[in-house]
Amino acid sequence: MSFAKALRCRKCGQEYPVQPLSLCEFCFSPLEVSYDYKAMARGLSREKIAEGPLSMWRYRDLLSVVGDVVDIGISLTPLVKADNLGRELGLDELYIKNDCLNPTYSFKDRPVSVAVTKAREFGFDTVACASTGNLAASVAAHAAKANMKAYVFVPSNVEPGKLVGAAIYNPVLMKVDGSYDDVNRLCAGLVQRYHWGFININLRPYYAEGSKTLGYEVAEQLGWRAPDCIVAPAASGLSFTRIWKSLDELSMLGLIEPVNTHMYLTQAAGSSPIVNAFQAGTLHVHPVEPNTIVSSIAIGNPADGYAALMIVRQSGGGACAVTDEEAIAGMKLLAQTEGIFAEATGGVVIGALRKLAASGSIKRNELTVAFITGAGPRTQEVVADIIQPLTVQPTLESVQEAIGVPV
Ligand SMILES: [Zn+2]
């Protein structure tokens, strides 16, 4: 069963029945799933969650789905104590939430699993999305599993590895001659024309809910507590808001103590409208024209930028941007200290972490969780300079000569 009782406008409070709809018809603000938390609390306990499956679906009572879920084999992802990286950055209690290890190699499998499940509940036979690449792969994979048709739209500059990562599941793959923001605008028009479940448009409230499982999982893996600090990337800002909401909900339901987590948001410097607004001390997020290699989070006009910014402020956190060079250095540092090959977005997170630790914003003894949301191999061309193998003959002498270490 589901405790979702309505869709509710974040701004004016207007309520709507649970349906494929993402914007308030009165004030055009985003709609969110609202729950009967009292009823939810009665049946929920740490023990009951622990008895559930070893995946995000152990939290299904906190999500909005009713029947069978569309599941491509998602499991809990590791929360790694990052001692080597922590030593490098001066942080004693650093953890990495490694969400590279989802079936399609990014955290998108969480929101998409919920959204495609809802699409099927609503009777859609076709799903679609606007994507910078990772979402397209996840939507196509879930559609394959659910025997649904998929139309996925990506910007023209998407990396070849991401195209393969989506195309292998055989969706209708559309490469749009424009930026992600152009793709998003196009899809906002298409949703009026076609009876499709657009994962991040008319199904956006449910899509958003799936990202809450990132926060639930971290709190449970820490022994039912919220971190002191969280560092997470922001593209549209949506998942950032849901990580916060998840901790807030766990606290409201009495599953963890009141939350005092400082939320730190990070973006690539070439596409950092939310960071810009934070640094300018304004709540108005001015759109920018993205210019960065960190394509997964290159969204110039973030739909949930305002909401993310409010959370940064209210939580006593912060926001910082990272150059492409710093992001690549962050990718290498994470791989070479913790054995995790993240995409460039992960490099942005590590670059931000380095700055926040160096400036004293995050203190040495604070329990800090950095969210790594996508894997590196799909966009490996950004670190092609690391390929410098020693070429040798198949002889002992040749190896000895190459490594310069005498026997
Ligand atoms: Zn409204």
Boltz pocket constraint, residues with backbone or C-beta under 6 A from the ligand:
constraints:
  - pocket:
      binder: B
      contacts: [[A, 9], [A, 10], [A, 11], [A, 12], [A, 13], [A, 14], [A, 24], [A, 25], [A, 26], [A, 27], [A, 28], [A, 29]]
      max_distance: 6.0
